[in-house]
Amino acid sequence: MAVAFSLTKAFFEWFSASDGVAALHKKHIEGDVALHMLKGTPMAAAPDSLKLDFARSGAGQAVANFMKAEQQHIGGWKVDRIVEAAGSEFNAVCWRQRLLEEVASSQVVLFSFVDCPWCLLAKERLAAIEGNEAWLPAGSVRTIELEARGRDGKALRAAIAAATGRTSMPSVWVGGRCVGGFTDGDMPSGEPGLCLAASPGFEALEASGRLPSLLGHET
């Protein structure tokens, strides 16, 4: 176990210092939209049905585990890179307030990349449960596609990263608090009051029946 941890740590140290990652980060800084790891790959261009199949597969689980390990080993480094990519004009105080306004705009707010397989999983599950008048009436879910916001999407992603300690998408907010992504949950570096402590992520919360109580509804 200790050997595996050391090897994983060494890999992410190499990853964060690699010329290839630096080149991608430079491209992100110069670009007008937020980017993610799968952007520009065949997976991003695949039909949504194939993306969903991939996210549910063993390969998809391996990618999700990779993202969790990335968060564990270089999460803070990646938050700094996302903030840097937002540009020199990024104002952390102003965009934190903007984030608070966005997450207060609906009972459930989903920040998403349009071609992200796990974002699609979250949208699919929310579509299946929205309309339950007991706790999530129709119109209670709002999806914000970060690419569609242009440079504002980059700034909004930076504000999310700074507030939650997370950089992967989706970012799911219930009752004004971040519950994590689809499969991963609250990070220790998340801002108290804005993140649901010890959250296992949206998928596990929904399966456990805890979501209604987060909105003050009986289960």
PyMOL commands that set and color helices and strands:
alter all, ss='L'
color gray80, all
select helices_A, chain A and resi 2-17+19-30+42-45+48-56+58-85+92-103+117-129+147-149+151-164+202-208+211-214
alter helices_A, ss='H'
color red, helices_A
select strands_A, chain A and resi 108-112+141-145+171-174+177-180
alter strands_A, ss='S'
color yellow, strands_A
deselect
rebuild
show_as cartoon
